[in-house]
Amino acid sequence: MAKEKKSFVLRIEKEILDAVEKWASDEFRSTNGQLEWIIVNALKREKRYKKEVEKKES
């Protein structure tokens, strides 16, 4: 089953976006993918996000 993704507008300072774009390029990710990665890691670090336990195949 595909995960549902939502779109939204983000207003961000040019310098911050430039830094994220450079970081994304360095890690071979899209800017969107990099922002999602940053947000997920911050949420996990603060214990505000728990990813569903993946079912292991027998």
N, C-alpha and C positions, 0 to 999 in steps of 0.2 A: 504494500500500500504506500503510495507516495505521500510525503509529508506536505502539509499545507504551508505555504509561505505567503506572507502579507507584504505589501508594498507600502512605503511611507516616504514622506519628504523629509530630508535632513538638511538643516542649515548648519554649515560648519565653516570656520575660518579657513581662508585659502591656504595659509601656512600649514595648518593641521592636515588638510586634505592632501597637500603636496607630500607631506611626510608619510601619510598612510599609503599613497600611491607608490612612493619609492619603496617602502617596506614590502608592499604587495608584490611589486616587480622583483625584488630581491628573493622572495620566497615562491615565485612562480604561481601567484594567485591573482585573481581579479581583485579590484578595489572592493567590490561588494563582498567577496569571499573573505578578504582580510578583515573588513569591519565586523563581519559575522564572527570570525574566529576570535577577534579581540573581545567582543562582547561576551561570547560564551565563556572564554577563559576568565574574564573578570567576574562573571556570575558564579562560576564554579569556585573560584578563589574565595569569594564571600559567602559560599554555601547557600546561594540563592537559586541554584539550578541543579537539578538532578536528572541526568539523562536516563531514559528507560533502560533497564537491564536487557541486553540483547539475548535472545534465546539461542542457546547453543544447540547445534544440530547433533543428533545422536549418531 
